[in-house]
Amino acid sequence: MIGDGSLERFRREGRIVVVGASLAGLRAAETLRDKGFAGSLTMIGDEPHEPYDRPPLSKQVLLGKAAAERTALPRLRSVDATWRLGVPAAGLDMAARRVRLADGDEVPYDRLLIATGVRAHPWPREAEAQLDGVFVLRTRDDSAALARRLEAGPKRVLVIGAGFTGSEIASACRERGLAVTVAERGAAPLVGALGGVVGAVAAEMQREHGVDLRCGVMVTALEGDASGRVRAAQLSDGSTVETDVVIVSLGATRNTEWLAGSGLGAGPRGIACDAGCRAFDIRGIVTDDIYAAGDVARCPHPLFGYQFLSLEHWGNAVSQARIAAHNMISESTDRIPHMEVPAFWSSQFGVNIKSVGVPSLGTEILISQGSLKDHRFLGVYGYQGRVIGAVAFDHARWLPFYQELIETTAPFPPSFPTVDRRSDGQRPIDADFPDPSVPTHGPTVTLGGYSPADRRMTFTPAH
Ligand SMILES: Cc1cc2nc3c(=O)[nH]c(=O)nc-3n(C[C@H](O)[C@H](O)[C@H](O)COP(=O)(O)OP(=O)(O)OC[C@H]3O[C@@H](n4cnc5c(N)ncnc54)[C@H](O)[C@@H]3O)c2cc1C
């Protein structure tokens, strides 16, 4: 499309297919129409439901304050699309520009957006995962089933993995008055995403709210009774937890298997794309007709040393989808990069947690406002002398200021005086992130690629 009118023709009568009918897919479709795309739009989604919102699934729905069926995403405009719901895409023919569906149909496209997101890691032992009472939480149906089981008043809930989702589930269960044990392989909850200093606060919050928190242990086996209901879990420290509901919260797997053999640069870490959301093929050559957005995408971020970032953040899915949609129907000179500073929120144990930037890239932390002891503070993360991220526990008012520091690569530690800097904020300390080679529940931000200034990966052959 080089100014010969073909872009105009494509915008008038071209075919765009979106695979993944959720947050990123819907917001991209709306943007395409907003920006004047008048051709055909097909939305392919493996779930039977229209796009819905996931954050309430581990919060309001588990508390019984909202029904899982009432989480549909607000429609910002009509998208005039053909919806193919309840059928997964099963293959991609890049040369013929066709998406193959599991029911055998083929859908041709001129441009394709892939927004297939992630799915919850299942419990690794299949027979144990099948026990009645063992859950994961990713979808509306997962959440509805779990909420029903919590409503029935189980004797004890065991949450395996204390990342954001696991911690939110534990919080909701305690708010419902249920007995909860949390088992976490790392040294503290949230340690992969926020480091050990902040993780220690998260651990205190859990214990103060009555969670039986066990860190540094793994669940080694789940046991069922004669009727196939889960009844206990064995832990690596030799202890047993009697439980009738187990929620496996071990992080996520990217939905890219359907692209195997297609020639697209897609794998377990997501779909590699450029800053304009165009996907790479397996040779590392950027395609011009295939784009990726949301949790499934990984793309280089100029603010973070051009490292490839994979984010599992609601706000990222929205902004990346909008940029992908814009670029899909623009001349190359009008395309825009996806440069938004990552941002994330969570609410648990009565505290609002918000972060900006990439805390998990930080090596040091300075508590610039408030205090860890009060569970109300603002922590700034530093990496190689610059501000790289910030997290607020009930202190979000100031986050935009820190976001600006990240955007302007301001020096770390920040030099400004603050009115309320307490004793734990006098100097930066080690942020205490776990060794990246040791698996935890999985941070919600993963870094990949190569940056000359960054930690290097060591390749150790198996033999
Ligand atoms: C319980 C929970 C709580 C969360 N809370 C927060 C929060 O507090 N703050 C925050 O910032 N973020 C939160 N998130 C993350 C946020 O919801 C995600 O970042 C967001 O949903 C990503 O949108 P997406 O469209 O990229 O992917 P998804 O929402 O995962 O959607 C991808 C869709 O594609 C479908 N799909 C997969 N494979 C195929 C295929 N082959 N063919 C067709 N369709 C396919 C999937 O089934 C799914 O419907 C939460 C997520 C969960 C699960």
The ligand as an SDF file (V2000), in Angstrom:
LIG
                    3D

 53 58  0  0  0  0  0  0  0  0999 V2000
   -9.3660  -13.1540   37.4640 C   0  0  0  0  0  0  0  0  0  0  0  0
   -8.6200  -12.0430   36.7910 C   0  0  0  0  0  0  0  0  0  0  0  0
   -8.4590  -10.8070   37.4270 C   0  0  0  0  0  0  0  0  0  0  0  0
   -7.7600   -9.7840   36.8030 C   0  0  0  0  0  0  0  0  0  0  0  0
   -7.6030   -8.5920   37.4530 N   0  0  0  0  0  0  0  0  0  0  0  0
   -6.8870   -7.6030   36.8760 C   0  0  0  0  0  0  0  0  0  0  0  0
   -6.6950   -6.3730   37.5460 C   0  0  0  0  0  0  0  0  0  0  0  0
   -7.1630   -6.1860   38.6780 O   0  0  0  0  0  0  0  0  0  0  0  0
   -5.9730   -5.4070   36.9320 N   0  0  0  0  0  0  0  0  0  0  0  0
   -5.4280   -5.5850   35.6740 C   0  0  0  0  0  0  0  0  0  0  0  0
   -4.7440   -4.6700   35.1380 O   0  0  0  0  0  0  0  0  0  0  0  0
   -5.6030   -6.7340   34.9990 N   0  0  0  0  0  0  0  0  0  0  0  0
   -6.3120   -7.7490   35.5670 C   0  0  0  0  0  0  0  0  0  0  0  0
   -6.4950   -8.9320   34.9010 N   0  0  0  0  0  0  0  0  0  0  0  0
   -5.8790   -9.1060   33.5730 C   0  0  0  0  0  0  0  0  0  0  0  0
   -6.7850   -8.6180   32.4370 C   0  0  0  0  0  0  0  0  0  0  0  0
   -8.0690   -9.1200   32.5800 O   0  0  0  0  0  0  0  0  0  0  0  0
   -6.1530   -9.0780   31.1200 C   0  0  0  0  0  0  0  0  0  0  0  0
   -4.9630   -8.3470   30.9600 O   0  0  0  0  0  0  0  0  0  0  0  0
   -7.0750   -8.8710   29.9170 C   0  0  0  0  0  0  0  0  0  0  0  0
   -8.2050   -9.6920   30.0090 O   0  0  0  0  0  0  0  0  0  0  0  0
   -6.3340   -9.1960   28.6160 C   0  0  0  0  0  0  0  0  0  0  0  0
   -7.2140   -9.1100   27.5410 O   0  0  0  0  0  0  0  0  0  0  0  0
   -6.9350   -9.9060   26.1810 P   0  0  0  0  0  0  0  0  0  0  0  0
   -8.0890   -9.5680   25.2940 O   0  0  0  0  0  0  0  0  0  0  0  0
   -5.5550   -9.6590   25.7080 O   0  0  0  0  0  0  0  0  0  0  0  0
   -6.9350  -11.4490   26.5810 O   0  0  0  0  0  0  0  0  0  0  0  0
   -8.0690  -12.3530   27.2130 P   0  0  0  0  0  0  0  0  0  0  0  0
   -8.9760  -11.5460   28.0550 O   0  0  0  0  0  0  0  0  0  0  0  0
   -7.3700  -13.5210   27.8100 O   0  0  0  0  0  0  0  0  0  0  0  0
   -8.9150  -12.8410   25.9530 O   0  0  0  0  0  0  0  0  0  0  0  0
   -8.4420  -13.7190   24.9790 C   0  0  0  0  0  0  0  0  0  0  0  0
   -9.6260  -14.4270   24.3740 C   0  0  0  0  0  0  0  0  0  0  0  0
   -9.2050  -15.2200   23.2700 O   0  0  0  0  0  0  0  0  0  0  0  0
   -9.7760  -16.4930   23.3710 C   0  0  0  0  0  0  0  0  0  0  0  0
   -8.9930  -17.4850   22.6100 N   0  0  0  0  0  0  0  0  0  0  0  0
   -7.8640  -18.1210   22.9930 C   0  0  0  0  0  0  0  0  0  0  0  0
   -7.4360  -18.9490   22.0270 N   0  0  0  0  0  0  0  0  0  0  0  0
   -8.3130  -18.8330   21.0130 C   0  0  0  0  0  0  0  0  0  0  0  0
   -8.4090  -19.4430   19.7310 C   0  0  0  0  0  0  0  0  0  0  0  0
   -7.5040  -20.3190   19.2800 N   0  0  0  0  0  0  0  0  0  0  0  0
   -9.4480  -19.0950   18.9480 N   0  0  0  0  0  0  0  0  0  0  0  0
  -10.3750  -18.1930   19.3580 C   0  0  0  0  0  0  0  0  0  0  0  0
  -10.3410  -17.5930   20.5590 N   0  0  0  0  0  0  0  0  0  0  0  0
   -9.3070  -17.8960   21.3770 C   0  0  0  0  0  0  0  0  0  0  0  0
   -9.7880  -16.7460   24.8680 C   0  0  0  0  0  0  0  0  0  0  0  0
  -10.6490  -17.8070   25.2340 O   0  0  0  0  0  0  0  0  0  0  0  0
  -10.2800  -15.3950   25.3580 C   0  0  0  0  0  0  0  0  0  0  0  0
  -11.6690  -15.3010   25.2900 O   0  0  0  0  0  0  0  0  0  0  0  0
   -7.2040   -9.9810   35.5040 C   0  0  0  0  0  0  0  0  0  0  0  0
   -7.3690  -11.2310   34.8670 C   0  0  0  0  0  0  0  0  0  0  0  0
   -8.0630  -12.2540   35.5020 C   0  0  0  0  0  0  0  0  0  0  0  0
   -8.2190  -13.5870   34.8100 C   0  0  0  0  0  0  0  0  0  0  0  0
  1  2  1  0
  2  3  1  0
  2 52  2  0
  3  4  2  0
  4  5  1  0
  4 50  1  0
  5  6  2  0
  6  7  1  0
  6 13  1  0
  7  8  2  0
  7  9  1  0
  9 10  1  0
 10 11  2  0
 10 12  1  0
 12 13  2  0
 13 14  1  0
 14 15  1  0
 14 50  1  0
 15 16  1  0
 16 17  1  0
 16 18  1  0
 18 19  1  0
 18 20  1  0
 20 21  1  0
 20 22  1  0
 22 23  1  0
 23 24  1  0
 24 25  2  0
 24 26  1  0
 24 27  1  0
 27 28  1  0
 28 29  2  0
 28 30  1  0
 28 31  1  0
 31 32  1  0
 32 33  1  0
 33 34  1  0
 33 48  1  0
 34 35  1  0
 35 36  1  0
 35 46  1  0
 36 37  1  0
 36 45  1  0
 37 38  2  0
 38 39  1  0
 39 40  1  0
 39 45  2  0
 40 41  1  0
 40 42  2  0
 42 43  1  0
 43 44  2  0
 44 45  1  0
 46 47  1  0
 46 48  1  0
 48 49  1  0
 50 51  2  0
 51 52  1  0
 52 53  1  0
M  END
$$$$
